[in-house]
C-alpha cells in the first residue's frame, strides 16, 4: 500500500532536462509514485526514447522537446502539456547549461548571456507560464535545481554558480508571491553528482577519490539521491515547506 505522504497519483509533473542524469532520475521516481510525467530536453529523439521506456514500464509519459532558453519553445511545452492532461501539478526546472569553464574575469559577454539566459531567464519564463494555471486551482509545486556552486565561490564554474544563486533567489521570491495562492516553491542545491555534467571529474579515479573525501559521507552523489528529495518536495510530506534551498551534498558544505 502506498504511503499517502509520498503519493503523486493523478499528478502531472513537467520536468525539464529529463532525458538523462538528475532530471531522468526525478522523472523515473515521480512516475513510480504515480505521477504522469512530461519528458523534455532539446533532442526530440531522446525525449521519445525516455517516454517510450517509461510507458513500456507501465507509466504515463509524453515527450515534448524544448530548448529552455527559447520562450516560444517553453510556451509550446506548457501548451502541449495542458492540451494532453489539462493541468500541471508539479514543475521541475532542471535543465541548465554551462558552456565554459574558468574565472569570471575571462568570461565573454556571449557566454555570460547564454548561461544567464538559459538558466535564469528560462526558469523565470517557464515559472511565469505555469504558475497562473496552478493558481487557478489553488495548488501546485515548483522545484528549482540550484547548486552548491551558488552558495560559495568557485574558480572553475563561478558564472554557473552565479546563475544558480539567482535561481535560488528566484525560488524564494516566487514562494513569497505565490504562497497565498496555495503554491509551494523550493530549490535543491546538489553537490557533486555522477552525471554527464561532472563526467570529466567522476571518471578520473584519483580526482573522484579526492572529491569523495571532501564529504563526510565519503562518496559522490548519485542522481537518485536528488530524485528522492524532489519527490519529497513534490509530495504531501513537505506540505509546510516553501521558500527553502535544500542542500544535498553529502555534507560537503558543512565542513
N, C-alpha and C positions, 0 to 999 in steps of 0.2 A: 504493500500500500504506500502510495506517495505521501511524503510529508507535506502538508499544505503550506508550510512556511517556505518551501522551495519549489512549489508547483507553478509552472508557467503555462499550464494547459489553456489553449484558446488564445494566448497572447501572440501578437505579431511582432517579431524582432527584426529590425533592419540593422544590419551590421556592415559597415564599410571595411574594405580591405580584408575580406573574409574568405579568400581562396587559399590562404596559407598562414603559417605562424600563429600569432596570438588571435587574430581575427577568426581564422578557421577553427581554432580550439573553442572559442566562445560560441560560434555557430553550432558546433557539434554538441556542446554541453547544454546550450539552451534548447536545442531540438530534443535532446534526451529528457529534458524537464517538461516537455510538452509544447514548446513554442513552435509556431510556424516561422521559418527564417527566410530572410531575403539575403541572398549571397551576392555580393557586389565587389568588383575590383575593375581595373582598367581593361583587362582582357576578357572578351566575351567567351572565348573557348574555355578558359579556366573557370569562369563562373558556371558555365553549363556543366562542366565536369563535376564540380563540387556539389552543385544542386542535384545532379543525377545520382551521385553517390549517396547523398542523404535520402533521396526518395527511394532508392533501392534498399536502403536500410529500414524503410517504413516510416520515414518522417516527411513532413510537408515543407517544401522549399521551392523558391523560384530564383532564377538568375537574372540580374539586371546589371549589365556592365555600366560603369560610371567612373569618370575622372573627377575626383572631388575638388579639383582646382577650377572646374568649369561649372558655372552656375546653371547653364542650360542642362547639363548632364544631371546635376542634383535635382533639378525640377522634374526631369523625366523619371528619375529614380523614385521620388516621392509619389508622383502621379501614378506610375505603374503599380507601386505597392498598394495604393489606395484603390485603384481600379480592380486589383486582383482580390484583395482581402478586406477592403473597406475601412481599415484602421491601421495605426501604428502605435503599439503599446510601449515598445522599448526601442530606443535609438542608441546604437553604439557607434561613436565616432572614433574609429580605429585607424583608418587609412592616413598615412603620412609619408613625407619624403625627406630625404637628406642627401642631396646630390654631391655635396662636397665635404671635405674634412679639413680641419686646420683652424688656426686662430681667427677670431672675428676681424682682426686688422687686415687680413688677407682676403676677406670675403668681397666678392664683386657685387655690384648692385643687382645684377641679374640673378645671382644665386640667392641673395637675401630675399628678393621679391618672390622667388619660386618657393622657398621654404615657408615664408610667412603667408603667401597667398594660398598654398595648398593646405598647410597645417592649421593655420589660424583662421584665415578668411573662409576656407572651405567648411570648417566646423561652425563658424558663425552663420554662414549661409544656410547650411543644412539644418541647424537647430531652429533657425527662424522659419524655415519651411515646414517643419514638423510640429513645433510646439503649439501653434494655434489649433491644430487638429486635436492634439491631446487635450488642450484647454476646453474644447467644446464638450468633451466627455468628463472633464474634471479629474483626470487620472493619466499618469504616464511617467516614464522613467527615461532619463538621458544619462548615458555613461560616456565620459570623455577619456581617451587614453592619453595621459600625460607621460611623465618620465622623471626619474630621479635626476636626470640631466637638467631639469627645470628647477631643481631645489638647491643646486650648488654649481660653482664654476666648473668648466670643462675645457681643456686646452685643445681637444680634438673635435668635439661636436657642440661647441659653445652656442652657435647660432641656432642649431636644432633645439638646444636646451632653452634658449630664449623663447622659441615658438611654443615649447611645451609648458613653460611657465605662464605664457599668455593664455594657453588653453585651460590651465588650471584656474586662472583668474576669471576666465570666461565662464567656467562651470560654476564658480561661486556666485557670480553676478546673476547668471540665469536661475540659480536656485533661489536667490532673493526675489527676483522678479516674478517667477512663475510658481513659487511655493503656494501662494494664496489660491492658485487655481488647481491645486492638488497634484502638482508635478514635482518630482524629485530629480535633482541633478547632482551627480558626483563625478569625481575624476579618480582614475587609478594611475599611480606613478610606479611603473615597474622598474626594477633594477635590470641587471644583465640577464637576458633570457635567450635561450637557444633557438634563434630564428635566423633567417637569411640576413637580416639587418646586422647581426653580430657574427656572421659566418666566419670572417677572417680571424676573429678573436677566438671563438669557441672551437674552431677546427685546428688550432695550434695548441698541442698538448701542454706546452710549457706556459704559454700565456693564459690558457684556460685554467691551469692549476693555480697560477698566481691570482687570477680573478676570483676563483672559488675561495681562496684563503682570506680574501678581504671580508667575507661574510661569516657571521657566527655559525651559520648552518653548513658552511664549508662546501657549498655547491652552487652551480649556476642554475638559474631558474628555468623551468620548462613552460611551454605555452599553457598547459593545463593549470599551472599554478595561478595564472592570471585569469583563466576562464572560470575557475571556481569562485573567485572574488566577483567577477562580473555577474555570474548567476546570482550570487548573494545580493548584489546591489539591485538587480532587476526584480527580485522576488519579494514576497511579503515579509520575509525575515528581516529586511532592512527598512521597514516601513517608516521608521522615525529617524532615518539618516539622510541628510541632504546638505549640499554645500561643502562637502568634505573632499580632501585629496588624500586617498588612502595609499600608503606606500607598501609595495610588495617587492622586497629586495633582499630577502634572506637576512635582513638585519644590517646590511652594509652601511646605511646612513646612520645607524645607531652607534657606530664605532668611531 
